[in-house]
Amino acid sequence: MSNPIQIDLDELKTFIVTLKTFNGNYAANWEQTKARWQYLLHTWNDPECAKFLDAVGWAQVQLEMERYLDQMKSYVSWLEQRATPLMAYREDYSGSGSSVSAPTSPTPPVTPQPRPIEGVERYGGSPENKLG
């Protein structure tokens, strides 16, 4: 038995939009910072420049920042791939003309309840024997 999906689709959609906006701003700011760093390398010509703008340290920062941007693209894509069919289902469900409307809040989880064991002893204690 599969578990039902329990999610607030509006909140998921809002999160995806927020994440895309953040990543867009982050990418733009990162490009601007890289350009300023390159310009600073050409205008700061004393020994302190090497200490502050350590090329090895900067290269590591650059790798990590760009790795983040690449990962976020795949995270957003993953979320959108999961959300799209759910949103389409909700649209179909709410637009079907049915008198039942789509739930507006997440469905509470269903906790499986153990089946009663009455009568098992009567048929020899085996569930297979209950069929007889």
N, C-alpha and C positions, 0 to 999 in steps of 0.2 A: 504494500500500500504506500503510495507516495504522500508526502506531506503537502498540505495546501500552502500556497504562497501567501505570505502575510506581510504586506507592505503598503504604505501610504504612497500611491503613485504620484500624487501632487507634490509631496515632499521629495520624492526621488527626482522628479522633473526639475524642481527648484534647485536641488543639490547639483544636478548635472549642469544647469545653466550657470550657477555660481562657480563651479569648478572650471568651466570653460572660460568664464570671464577672468577669474583669477589667473589661469594659465596664460591667457592672452596678454594680460597686463604684465605678468612675470616675464614672458618671452620678450615683450617690447622693452621692458626695463633692462633685461639682461643684454639685449643687443646694444642698447644705449651705453650700458656700463662697459661692455667690451670695446666699443668704439672710443670711449673716453680713456680707457686704459691704454689703448694703442697710441692715442694722441699724447698721453702723459709720458709714455716711453720715449717719444721723440722730442719732448720739450724739457724733460728733467735730466740734466746731464751731470750729476755729481755722484759720489760714492753712496750717499744715502738712498738714492734711487734704487740701487741694487738690493739694499736691505729691505726697503719697503715693498718694492715690486719684484720680489723673488720670483723669477720665471718658473722655477719648478713648483713652488707653492701655488702660483697663479694657474699654472697648467692643470694642477689637480682640482682646484676650485672650478675651473672651466669645464673639466670633464664631468664633475659631479652635478653642476648646474644643468648641463646639457643632457645628462643621463636622466635627471629629474623630469625635464621637459618631454623626453622620449617616453618615459614611463607613464607620465600623466596622459599622453595621447592614447596609449593603449588602455589605461584605466577608464577614461571617458568613453572610448569606443566599446569596451566591454559592458559598461553600464548601459549605454544606449542600445546595444544589441539585446540586452535582457529586458529593458524597459519598453522598447518599441512594440513587441507583440502583446505585452500586458496592457499597454495603453490602447492598442487597436481592439483588443478584447473588450476593454471597458467601454470604448466607443460603441462597439457592436451591441454590447449588453444594455447600455443605457439608451441606445437609439433604436431598439428593436420594436418599439411600440408596446412593449409589455407594461403592465401596471406596476411591476416590481422594478424599482430603481437600483442602480448600482450602489453598493455600499460606499459610504463616504469615509469610513474609518477602517483600519485594519481589522480583519476577522480575528476574534480571539482564538488562541490555539485550542485544539481539541485534544484533551488528554484521554488516551485509551484507557478504558475501564476493563478490569479482568472479567471474564465471563463467569457467571455463577457455576458452581460445581455441583449443584444439587442434581441428584439422580445418577451421578457417575458411579457411586458405590453400588447402587441398585443393579447396574449392568456390568458388574465385575471390575469397575475402576478404570476401564480403558475408554477413551473418547470414541474409539472405533466401535465399541459395543453399544454406544448410545443410538446408533442408527437402527438397531433391531427392534 
